[in-house]
Amino acid sequence: PAAMSAPIAEPSAPVIPAAVSAVDDNIDNELLEIFLEEAVDILGNVEHALSNWRASPEQNSNDIHELKRALHTLKGGSRMAGLMSIGELSHGMETALNAVEQGDLQADSNCFNLFDEVHDTLSAVIDQMNNHQPMSDISHLTARVTALVSGEPVPEVVVEETAMFDTLPVFTAEPAFAAQPTERATADVPMSARSSFGSATSTTGAEEP
């Protein structure tokens, strides 16, 4: 008799690549699926606000406010899904924006270029996860943002020709910054339902770590 072929499995929730699990512990599949759906829209808002800010750097209050709201939502959603490296980078960006607001950091071309790189890299890793590919290590970018805020020299990076995404830089040396362990947020942004996750909270006042 002819051999029976195995049934084709139906697509399921996003598969977490092994490389992601090695970088971020305790990933929640259900919350990850919600986060990936919402992150595309959030990063679209980040791109729009950054473009407006570049065009009119003197009138930046509304743009910075929108950026902080979007990044706060991204930080809360990523932490609750277990994607702690995305949460750390989003938190670093919030810190940099606070420094700009307080006059401690000048929003020059180097600053804008790094902010754009953060947006592009976050978009790239979200695409990687949506396409079931290993997620790139983004700790080098968190280190660069941290160095920018602290006034230290921003580490130089080069692009590996064999990198999965040509736009993702790779350090030539060990990063100067090591992110501290962070408790998974439970109150940053409610994610029990899709509608609640999309509601960004205001970031006025003291910054949440």
C-alpha positions in Angstrom: 0.0 0.0 0.0 1.1 3.6 -0.7 2.7 5.4 2.2 0.5 8.0 3.9 1.9 11.5 4.0 2.0 13.4 7.3 -0.7 16.1 7.7 0.5 19.7 7.2 0.4 21.6 10.5 -1.6 24.8 10.5 0.3 28.1 11.3 0.2 28.8 15.0 1.3 31.7 17.3 4.8 33.2 16.6 7.5 30.7 17.1 10.2 32.0 19.4 13.6 31.3 17.8 16.3 29.8 20.0 18.4 32.9 19.7 15.7 35.0 21.3 15.3 32.6 24.3 19.1 32.9 24.8 18.9 36.6 25.2 15.6 37.1 26.9 14.2 34.8 29.5 10.6 34.0 30.4 9.0 35.0 27.1 5.3 34.8 27.1 3.9 33.4 23.8 0.5 35.0 24.1 1.8 38.4 25.1 4.5 38.2 22.5 1.9 37.7 19.8 0.0 40.8 21.0 3.2 42.8 21.3 4.4 42.0 17.8 1.1 43.2 16.3 1.1 46.5 18.2 4.9 47.2 17.9 4.7 47.9 14.2 2.2 50.7 14.8 4.1 52.1 17.8 7.3 52.2 15.8 5.4 54.0 13.0 4.5 56.7 15.5 8.2 56.9 16.6 9.3 57.4 13.0 6.7 60.1 12.4 7.6 62.0 15.5 11.4 61.8 14.8 10.8 63.1 11.2 8.8 66.0 12.5 11.4 66.8 15.1 14.2 66.8 12.6 12.3 69.1 10.3 11.6 71.6 13.2 14.1 71.1 16.0 13.2 74.3 17.7 9.6 73.3 18.1 10.2 69.9 19.7 7.9 69.7 22.8 5.0 67.9 21.1 7.3 65.6 19.2 9.3 64.6 22.3 6.1 64.0 24.2 4.8 61.7 21.5 8.2 59.9 21.4 8.1 59.3 25.1 4.6 58.0 25.1 5.3 55.6 22.3 8.6 54.4 23.8 6.9 54.0 27.2 4.3 51.8 25.7 6.9 49.8 23.8 8.9 49.4 27.0 6.0 48.1 29.0 4.7 45.7 26.3 8.2 44.3 25.6 8.9 43.7 29.3 5.6 42.0 29.9 6.2 39.7 26.9 9.7 38.9 28.3 11.7 40.8 25.6 13.9 42.5 28.2 16.5 43.7 25.7 13.9 45.7 23.8 12.6 47.1 27.1 16.1 48.2 28.1 16.7 50.0 24.8 13.3 51.7 25.0 14.1 52.8 28.5 17.5 54.2 27.3 15.7 56.2 24.7 13.3 57.6 27.3 16.3 58.6 29.4 17.9 60.4 26.4 14.7 62.2 25.6 14.4 63.4 29.2 18.0 64.6 29.0 17.1 66.6 25.9 14.1 68.1 27.7 16.1 69.1 30.7 18.8 70.7 28.6 21.5 68.1 29.5 21.7 66.7 26.0 21.9 68.6 22.8 19.8 67.3 20.0 22.4 67.6 17.3 22.9 65.6 14.1 24.8 62.8 16.0 21.9 62.6 18.4 19.3 62.4 15.7 21.3 59.8 13.8 21.5 57.6 16.8 17.8 58.0 17.5 17.0 57.0 13.9 19.3 54.0 14.3 17.4 52.9 17.4 14.1 53.1 15.4 15.5 51.2 12.4 17.1 48.5 14.6 13.9 48.0 16.7 11.9 47.7 13.4 14.4 45.2 12.1 14.2 42.9 15.2 10.4 43.1 15.2 10.6 42.0 11.5 12.9 39.2 12.5 10.5 37.8 15.1 7.5 38.2 12.8 9.4 36.1 10.2 10.4 33.5 12.8 14.1 34.4 12.5 16.7 34.7 15.4 16.6 38.1 17.0 19.8 40.1 16.8 21.6 41.2 19.9 20.8 44.8 20.4 22.8 45.4 23.7 25.4 47.3 21.7 22.9 50.0 20.8 21.7 50.3 24.4 25.4 50.9 25.3 25.7 53.6 22.7 22.5 55.4 23.9 23.8 55.2 27.5 27.1 56.6 26.5 25.4 59.5 24.7 23.4 60.4 27.7 26.3 60.2 30.1 28.6 62.3 27.9 31.0 59.5 27.3 32.4 58.7 23.8 29.9 56.7 21.8 31.5 53.4 20.8 32.2 53.0 17.1 30.6 50.1 15.2 31.1 48.4 11.9 28.7 46.4 9.7 29.5 42.7 9.1 28.9 41.7 5.5 27.4 38.4 6.6 24.9 40.0 9.0 21.3 38.9 8.6 20.3 42.6 8.3 23.0 44.9 6.7 21.7 47.8 8.8 22.4 46.1 12.1 25.8 47.2 13.4 28.2 44.8 15.2 30.7 45.9 17.9 34.4 45.5 17.1 35.0 45.2 20.9 33.1 44.3 24.0 30.3 46.8 24.8 31.1 49.2 27.6 27.6 48.9 29.1 26.0 46.0 30.8 22.3 46.3 31.4 21.2 45.6 34.9 18.6 42.9 35.5 15.1 44.3 35.4 12.0 42.9 36.9 9.3 42.2 34.4 6.9 45.1 34.5 3.4 44.4 35.7 1.9 47.9 35.6 3.7 49.7 32.7 0.9 49.1 30.2 -1.9 46.6 30.8 -1.7 43.9 28.1 -4.5 41.5 29.2 -6.3 42.5 26.0 -5.3 44.0 22.6 -7.2 47.2 23.2 -5.6 47.9 26.5 -2.1 47.4 25.2 -2.5 50.0 22.5 -3.3 52.8 25.1 -0.1 54.6 25.8 0.4 56.2 29.2 1.7 59.7 29.8 5.3 60.0 30.8 5.2 63.4 32.4 6.9 63.7 35.8 9.4 61.3 37.1 10.7 58.7 34.7 9.9 55.1 35.4 13.0 52.8 35.5 
